[in-house]
Amino acid sequence: MTKSPHSMPEKKQRSRLLPGSNSPTDASRRIPLWQALVLPLAAIFVFFLLLEGGLALFGVKPALQTEDPFVGFASNVPLFVPATGPKGEQFLTTATNKKDYFNRQSFPQEKGPGTYRIFCLGGSTTYGRPYGDATSFVGWLRELLPIADRSRKWEVINAGGISYASYRVAHLMEELIHYQPDLFIIYTGHNEFLEERTYRELRDRSPLLKITTSLLAKTRTWSAMETALKKLNISPQIEKEDRVNLAAEVDAILDQSAGLELYSRDDPLQENILQHYRISLKRMVQLARSVGAQVIFVTPASNLKDFSTFKSQHTDGITKADLQRSEELLAMTTPFVWQKNWGLVLQFLDQAVPLDPRFADLHYRRGQALLALGRFEEAKAAFITARDEDVCPLRALTPMARIVTEVAREQGVMLVDFVDLLQQRMQDTRGYAILGQEYFLDHVHPTIEGHKLLTVAILKAMTDMGLAQPGPDWGKEAIAAAAAKIEGGIDQETHGMALANLARVLLWAGKSDDAVRLASQAMDIAGDYQQVAINASTTLVTIYISQGKAKRALDLLYSSLKKAPGAVELRLKLGQILLDRRFRNLEEAAANLLLVTRLMPYYDWGHALFGVDMAERKRPEIAYPSLKEALRLNPNNSAARQKLAQINPMLRGQELPTDPPLIQQDFYPSAAPRRLVQGRRNTGGQFIPEGIDVTFYENGRVKRFTDYEKGVKHGVEMTWDSDGQVLTHLVYRQGISVNKAQNK
């Protein structure tokens, strides 16, 4: 007889209702859903922590400590190499192949007892441009620390590299952490856009993936996985597609021939560079902490009011009508700027800016007008916008100061706010907080006083951190004594040379107004310092020529030649100007360019320009060997190649020399050049004039010019007085004068 289900025992019935249950209480023991999700994740997390701990015991470091997740380096040439001192002591000293980018530094290979070792890193500001290490904040710190705190032996090493961006600084720290550092002082941010880099897929990757990549790069597990995959030759895709191998040293965009032309607005790239900047700063902290060293960050400061933008680009999508109107309004400001009628200037610019809101130069000029009108807060905002809209951003952008501040706070490291420090000084002394030439020599390099202020702030930060304990005699008098020593080491010649060299760099970067300002300051300092006058005057001459001020340029050249008649830079510039159709004087140009080829025989453009000149003078047989020599020195010299192609038909059938003519040279007792003669030796070894024969006055002016062919006068013979006025002009054919002397 079959029993009804309702009559089954309760246990069995529950068993049927709950298939697979082994007891009537199994249902009540079911795990809640949230636990079912959390427990596996917790297990994975615990496993990950154990794995990280195990890898740490085996010395595996997070990838972010050993390499940049986005940029690799083609080589790893050390900055410091071992050296032996005169008493056999072992030092580390700056590698010879790094001298173009770094100051010469040396320090003991093993840190002595009681020694506190500080490395200062960054770009050219840390390096100390335009002077060098002695007047940089590093040099000041090296001088001031032993005065402030005599309880320790301080070693302060300048590891600032010219044009070094944050990712290169982080790469350099991989080496420096092996040298027993106690503290890293890091001032970086101005060079992030200087070197051309390609992010490829990085710029198109989703923000979530970018964040994930950055987080994974901080783990040892990721590092171990990468190492294993590399050994199997199956590296992760990010390395294959997104990492860019950089050369051992900087290849700045502005170092290339196109220069500013290579820069254009690229907002996605800018965002990626800012993200990379943040990653690099965090990586520096982790590298320092891996050896127990501390970190001080410095916010990068720049010149706002006294340095115009490097390159402006019109707003994307601007209409032709708005562009034309904006340019008209900008042009209309010019006469009113001269008149200092800033109210009208501002009216025009207030109309232009809304039409072309991303054109940096409009904001800069508007800032100047607002500053002149005393509207300081508005002026500051305009100057900041101008800097941030500069499509050649060689000054740290506004977000960078925020990033440094955020990273310092997140990582718990000290921050010296250099921007705020200088703004407070400007507010106290000028009544407004806009940074300019009071503390900057150019766009980013501080004055000697600016470096001193930064150093005092760093010392205060070190005191707050407990790293330094200034004694009772520390104060203004001690700082003043150190300042006298440092500033006393900078003589007028050094100061003038620094300004002149800065002017040349600014001219190269297209900053004519700023270049004129600094070159003029250098000329005021120059006095009897020839090289200062040479460097400054060549910069000014280049600018005057570009502005159509030929007479002013030539007057400056001739006055500079009186002080330095042997200056090859002046001769080259004079030859170039006199070759120009607007100021043509082919004989005088040839005289100066021949001297250039004599003084700089390995400079291809000297030979090329002399060859061009002689070809223009209808002497192709003299032009030919010089043009060939230019191409031998530089096969890419386009001027030489083009001119050679033009004269080749004239030379068919002639026996042409393969080498340039010999040049005999004579000097005045003052070492000024007196005479140059081109020629060749005949079969008997006798020197025969062939080409041109030039005599100079001691003041550098050309005195006599004569054409020769096979030892006899053939062509032009001219003479000038010591002020450059033509005295005679004769024409010879095979040694016979075909006209009489003409008095001019």
C-alpha positions, 0 to 999 in steps of 0.5 A: 500500500502506497503512502500519501506524501502528506503522511511521510515523516517530516524529515523525509518530506523536507528532504524532498522539498530541499533536494541535496540537503543532508539535514533539516537545518541546511536551509537555515545555513545558506550563505548570504549573497553579500558574503558569497561575493565578498569572501572570494574577493577577500581571499584574493586580496589576502593572497595578493598581500601574501604574494606581495610580501613574498616578492618583497622578501625576494627583493622584487621592486614595484615596476614604478620604482625601476622604470617608467610605465610609459617611457623607456630609455635607449641607454643607461649611461651613468651620471657619476663614475668612479675616480681616484683622488691624488691621495688614492681616495675613491670619488664619484665624479661627473662622467665626461660625456655628461658635461654638456648637460650637468655641472662638474661635481664630485663626492666620496664614494663612501659617505663619511661618518656624520655626513648628510648627503643631499642631491638636488635634481631638476632642469636648468634652474637647478643646474644654475643657468645662465651662470652655473652651480655656484649661484644656483640654489644648490650652490647657495645651500652648499654655502649656507648649510654649514653656517646654519648648522655646524653639527653635521658635515653637509654634502650638497650635490647638484644633479640638475640637468639642462632641459631635463624633464621629470621623467628623466629626473626620475630615471636619474634617481634610479642611479642616485639612490645607490649613492647613500642619499639622505635627502632629494630636493626636486625642482622640476616642471618647466621641461615637460613639453620640451622633448618630442615624445609620442604616446601613440595609443596612450592618448586614445586609451580610456581613463579607467585603463590609464588609472589601472595601468598606473596602479598595477605599475606600483605592485611587485606582482606586476613587476614579476609578471612583466619580468617573466613575460619578457623572459618568454619574449611576450612582453605586455602590449603596453610595452610594445605599443605605448612605451617610447624609447628615449635617447640617453640625452635630451633631443629638444624640439627647439634644437631641431631646425624647424624649432617653434614650427613643430609646436602646435595645440594638442589638448589630449597630448597635454593632458597625457603629459600632465598625467605623466608628470604626476606619475613621475613625481610619485615615482620619485618619492617611492624611489627615495623611500626605497632607500630611506631618503626624504624628499622636498618638492619645489613648485616651479615658478616663472616670469609672467609679466615680463616675458611674452609667449613663445608661440600663439595659435588661433582658436580652433574653428575660428571663422575667417571674419572673426580672425580678420577682425581680431588681427585688425584690433590687435594691429590697432593697439600698436600706436596707442602702446607707443603713446602709453594710452592703455585705456584705448589699448584695453578697449581694442583687446577686450573686443579681440579676446572673445573673437579668438579666446585661445590666442595667447598673445592677446591675453599677454598684451591685455595683461600688460594693459591691465597692469599699467592701469593698476587692475592687478588681479585682472592683469595676473589672470590675463598673464596666467592665461597667456602662459597656459595658452602658449602652444610652446609651453616652456614654462610650467603650466598652472596645473603643474603647481597643483599637481606638485602640491597634491602629490606632496600632500598625498605622499606626506613630503615637504613642499616649498611653494616658490611661487607663493614665496615670490608672489608675497615678495612682489606684493610687499615690494610692488603692491601686486603679486605678479612675477616678472624680471625682478626675480627672473632673468628670462622666462624661468631662470631666477636671478641670483637673488631669486636663488637665494630666497629659494635657498632660505625657504628650503633651509626653513623647510629642513628646519621644520622637518628636523633635518637642520638645527640652526644655531643662535648665530644664524640669521640675516647677518650670516646670510649676508656674509654668504651672499657677499662671498657668492655674489663676489665670485660673479664678476662683470664679465661673467654677468655680461656673458650670462646675459649675452648667452641668454639673449642668443637663446631667446633669439633662437627661440623667436623672442626678439623683444626679450633678446634685445632687452638682455643683449642691451644689458650685456652691452652696457656691462661689456666694457673691455670684455670682448666676448661679451660685446661680440655675443651681445652685438651679433644678437642685436645685429640679427634683430636689427636686420630682421627689423629693416634697420640695416644702418644701425646693424652695420654701425654696431658691427663696425664699432664692435670690430674696433674692439675685437677685429679678430672676432670671427662671429662679427666677420661672419655676420658682416659678410652675410649682411653685405651679401644681401641684395639690399646692402650689397658690397661683394668685395667687402663681403668676400674679404670678411668671409675669407677671414672666416674660412681661415679662422674656422676652417671646419665651418661649412657655412663659411666656405659656402658663403665665400663660394656664393660670393665669388660666384656672384662676382663672376669668379666661378673658378675661385668659387668652385673649391670653396663650395666643394669644401663646404659640401665635403664638410656638410653634404646637406649644405643646400646653398653650396649645392645650389650654387655649385649646380649653377656654376658647373656649366661655366667650368666645363673643360677647365682643369679644376683644383680639388682643394681650396687655395692656400691662404697666407695670413699676416697680423698686426702686433695687436693680433688684429688681422692685417692681410690675407692672400689666396694662392697656390704653389707652382711647380717650383714651390713658389707661392703664386696669388690666385683668388683675392688679396685683402688688407685690413686696417687695425680697426677691422675695416677693409683697406685694400681688395685685389683680384688675382689670377695666376699671379697677376691682377685680374679683376677689381682692385679697390681701396677704402679709408679707415672709416669705410669710404671708397678711395679708388676703384680699378679694373685689371685684365691680365695685369693691365689696368683698363681704367684710371683710378677713380677718387670717390 
